[in-house]
Amino acid sequence: MQIELVTKEDLQLFRQQLLNDLKSFMAQPQPQPAQWLRSGEVRKLLKISAGTLQNLRITSVLNPVKIGGSFYYQSSEIQDILRNKR
């Protein structure tokens, strides 16, 4: 069994490397939210019922894309509604 000694200099070097790694990690751009949201996600974000979401579609407040029976909403459109509280 071999014993290795850790010196203060070793710890200081490790600390500096760790700080540099953390800085580079934090500088990376954060992932963007999904561009398209499903109806359930929109209802949770806006805290509304399925009927209210349907009314928003009918009145053209929201303009979803329908693919195979599912509605998809642009994330930017939902964010605008949350900002403006329409």
C-alpha positions in Angstrom: 0.0 0.0 0.0 1.4 3.3 -1.1 0.8 6.5 0.8 0.6 9.8 -1.0 0.9 13.1 0.8 -1.3 16.1 -0.1 0.3 19.4 0.4 -1.1 22.9 0.7 0.2 23.7 -2.7 -1.7 20.6 -4.1 -4.9 21.8 -2.5 -4.4 25.4 -3.8 -3.8 24.0 -7.3 -6.9 21.8 -7.1 -8.9 24.8 -5.8 -7.8 27.0 -8.7 -8.6 24.3 -11.3 -12.0 23.7 -9.7 -12.8 27.4 -9.8 -11.7 27.7 -13.4 -13.9 24.7 -14.3 -16.9 26.2 -12.5 -16.4 29.6 -14.2 -16.3 28.0 -17.7 -19.4 25.9 -16.9 -21.3 29.0 -15.7 -20.2 30.9 -18.8 -21.9 28.4 -21.1 -25.2 29.5 -22.5 -28.2 28.0 -20.8 -30.5 25.8 -22.8 -33.5 27.5 -24.3 -37.0 26.3 -23.5 -38.8 24.1 -26.0 -39.9 26.1 -29.0 -43.3 24.4 -29.1 -45.5 23.5 -26.1 -48.3 21.0 -25.9 -51.8 21.9 -24.6 -51.1 20.5 -21.1 -47.9 22.5 -20.7 -49.7 25.7 -21.8 -52.6 25.1 -19.4 -50.1 24.7 -16.5 -48.1 27.8 -17.5 -51.2 30.0 -17.8 -53.1 28.2 -15.0 -56.2 27.7 -17.1 -58.6 24.9 -17.9 -59.0 23.0 -21.1 -62.1 25.0 -21.9 -60.4 28.3 -21.4 -57.6 27.2 -23.7 -60.1 26.2 -26.3 -61.7 29.7 -26.0 -58.3 31.3 -26.5 -57.9 29.3 -29.7 -61.4 30.2 -31.0 -60.9 33.9 -30.3 -57.5 33.8 -32.0 -55.6 34.9 -28.9 -53.5 31.8 -29.4 -52.7 30.5 -32.8 -51.6 26.8 -32.4 -50.5 24.4 -35.0 -52.5 21.1 -35.1 -50.5 18.0 -35.8 -52.2 14.7 -35.7 -54.9 15.7 -33.3 -52.6 17.6 -30.9 -52.2 21.3 -30.7 -48.7 22.9 -30.4 -48.2 26.4 -29.3 -45.2 28.7 -29.8 -43.3 29.2 -26.6 -42.7 32.9 -27.5 -46.4 33.5 -27.9 -47.1 32.1 -24.4 -44.3 34.2 -23.0 -45.8 37.3 -24.5 -49.1 36.5 -22.9 -47.5 36.0 -19.6 -45.6 39.3 -19.9 -48.6 41.3 -21.1 -51.2 39.4 -19.1 -53.7 39.4 -21.9 
